[in-house]
């Protein structure tokens, strides 16, 4: 599953234990909390341009995960 929710005013996202999540694009929001723990098949995450104080990735079993993260 691919979720695209970039360019909004979101302040938190929780996808805990969502084993179907493979790609998450949530850049350009106001996220201070992002929880993707238990999303074991996630392999692409773009969460740049947010206000993240916490990023919980838990255990991700993919051999490769591409994370785009820029802390401002």
Backbone as CSV, one residue per row, in Angstrom:
resi,resn,N_x,N_y,N_z,CA_x,CA_y,CA_z,C_x,C_y,C_z
1,UNK,0.843,-1.164,0.000,0.000,0.000,0.000,0.892,1.232,0.000
2,UNK,0.482,2.237,-0.721,1.204,3.498,-0.802,0.291,4.608,-0.290
3,UNK,0.807,5.424,0.629,0.038,6.548,1.176,0.760,7.838,0.823
4,UNK,0.027,8.743,0.209,0.556,10.057,-0.143,-0.304,11.118,0.544
5,UNK,0.282,11.810,1.499,-0.451,12.839,2.239,0.409,14.090,2.424
6,UNK,1.284,14.327,1.463,2.160,15.480,1.539,1.399,16.779,1.257
7,UNK,2.017,17.895,1.669,1.468,19.231,1.433,0.105,19.446,2.091
8,UNK,-0.005,19.067,3.339,-1.200,19.307,4.133,-0.784,20.012,5.418
9,UNK,-1.643,20.047,6.382,-1.331,20.655,7.673,-1.376,19.605,8.785
10,UNK,-1.031,18.361,8.462,-1.096,17.265,9.423,-0.094,17.477,10.552
11,UNK,-0.500,17.166,11.783,0.387,17.322,12.934,0.864,15.982,13.503
12,UNK,0.154,14.894,13.224,0.605,13.578,13.662,0.053,12.500,12.733
13,UNK,0.843,11.433,12.595,0.430,10.269,11.820,0.822,9.021,12.591
14,UNK,-0.119,8.081,12.678,0.156,6.811,13.351,-0.295,5.687,12.424
15,UNK,0.646,4.874,12.006,0.384,3.709,11.168,0.872,2.448,11.861
16,UNK,0.835,2.428,13.146,1.344,1.320,13.957,0.751,-0.016,13.521
17,UNK,1.640,-0.996,13.321,1.251,-2.377,12.989,0.520,-2.500,11.650
18,UNK,0.743,-1.580,10.733,0.121,-1.663,9.419,1.073,-2.411,8.488
19,UNK,0.876,-3.714,8.391,1.803,-4.540,7.618,1.637,-4.375,6.113
20,UNK,0.597,-3.705,5.660,0.399,-3.485,4.230,1.122,-2.235,3.727
21,UNK,1.559,-1.379,4.631,2.191,-0.114,4.237,3.574,-0.375,3.661
22,UNK,3.790,0.033,2.401,5.083,-0.148,1.734,5.756,1.188,1.445
23,UNK,4.961,2.222,1.165,5.511,3.536,0.854,4.693,4.602,1.574
24,UNK,5.392,5.567,2.173,4.718,6.667,2.868,5.390,7.974,2.483
25,UNK,4.610,8.863,1.913,5.073,10.187,1.508,4.271,11.219,2.302
26,UNK,4.917,11.811,3.295,4.206,12.745,4.174,5.004,14.038,4.375
27,UNK,5.735,14.444,3.361,6.548,15.654,3.462,5.683,16.912,3.440
28,UNK,6.282,18.017,3.860,5.631,19.330,3.801,4.325,19.388,4.587
29,UNK,4.385,18.941,5.820,3.266,19.038,6.747,3.756,19.743,8.008
30,UNK,3.038,19.565,9.099,3.451,20.086,10.402,3.647,18.949,11.402
31,UNK,4.066,17.812,10.914,4.180,16.628,11.755,5.190,16.825,12.875
32,UNK,4.732,16.594,14.094,5.654,16.547,15.229,5.775,15.109,15.734
33,UNK,4.858,14.231,15.313,4.871,12.821,15.698,4.591,11.966,14.475
34,UNK,5.441,10.977,14.259,5.238,9.991,13.200,5.577,8.634,13.780
35,UNK,4.584,7.742,13.827,4.782,6.407,14.382,4.479,5.383,13.296
36,UNK,5.517,4.692,12.864,5.353,3.636,11.862,5.907,2.315,12.393
37,UNK,5.925,2.183,13.706,6.430,0.946,14.311,5.524,-0.221,13.925
38,UNK,6.134,-1.321,13.590,5.375,-2.501,13.197,5.019,-2.537,11.726
39,UNK,5.385,-1.522,10.974,5.158,-1.510,9.526,6.336,-2.228,8.875
40,UNK,6.344,-3.530,9.023,7.521,-4.333,8.713,7.896,-4.367,7.234
41,UNK,6.976,-4.054,6.344,7.276,-4.083,4.917,7.518,-2.704,4.327
42,UNK,7.572,-1.688,5.160,7.832,-0.340,4.675,9.233,-0.271,4.089
43,UNK,9.349,0.244,2.876,10.678,0.378,2.300,10.961,1.786,1.796
44,UNK,9.960,2.665,1.739,10.228,4.030,1.312,9.450,4.994,2.194
45,UNK,10.171,5.963,2.764,9.574,6.959,3.647,10.146,8.329,3.308
46,UNK,9.280,9.273,2.993,9.696,10.652,2.768,8.942,11.517,3.754
47,UNK,9.655,12.013,4.761,9.015,12.839,5.786,9.765,14.161,5.978
48,UNK,10.353,14.648,4.911,11.107,15.903,5.012,10.166,17.091,5.178
49,UNK,10.732,18.173,5.635,10.012,19.431,5.837,8.816,19.268,6.763
50,UNK,9.096,18.772,7.960,8.123,18.661,9.033,8.759,19.201,10.307
51,UNK,8.060,19.064,11.406,8.561,19.539,12.695,8.690,18.358,13.651
52,UNK,9.288,17.292,13.184,9.338,16.043,13.941,10.138,16.169,15.229
53,UNK,9.467,15.859,16.314,10.119,15.750,17.614,10.327,14.275,17.937
54,UNK,9.543,13.401,17.271,9.613,11.972,17.523,9.342,11.212,16.232
55,UNK,10.176,10.222,15.978,9.995,9.343,14.825,10.219,7.921,15.309
56,UNK,9.140,7.160,15.428,9.212,5.785,15.930,9.091,4.836,14.748
57,UNK,10.219,4.234,14.340,10.162,3.286,13.231,10.123,1.845,13.720
58,UNK,10.343,1.631,14.998,10.270,0.277,15.542,11.139,-0.684,14.765
59,UNK,10.637,-1.868,14.505,11.367,-2.887,13.744,10.847,-2.904,12.314
60,UNK,11.729,-2.622,11.387,11.397,-2.707,9.968,12.295,-3.785,9.386
61,UNK,11.691,-4.791,8.776,12.435,-5.964,8.340,12.929,-5.898,6.907
62,UNK,12.591,-4.835,6.193,13.062,-4.726,4.813,14.587,-4.698,4.793
63,UNK,15.152,-5.250,3.756,16.605,-5.227,3.613,17.108,-3.813,3.384
64,UNK,16.278,-2.994,2.795,16.668,-1.630,2.470,15.490,-0.716,2.737
65,UNK,15.732,0.365,3.426,14.699,1.384,3.590,15.311,2.724,3.204
66,UNK,14.607,3.408,2.354,15.052,4.712,1.903,14.279,5.756,2.709
67,UNK,14.995,6.523,3.517,14.359,7.547,4.341,14.872,8.906,3.908
68,UNK,13.955,9.780,3.566,14.315,11.153,3.263,13.820,11.985,4.436
69,UNK,14.758,12.570,5.161,14.426,13.303,6.375,15.323,14.513,6.465
70,UNK,14.718,15.670,6.568,15.485,16.889,6.758,14.912,17.587,7.985
71,UNK,15.731,17.747,8.989,15.285,18.406,10.205,15.563,19.888,10.079
72,UNK,14.493,20.696,10.233,14.684,22.139,10.107,14.795,22.808,11.449
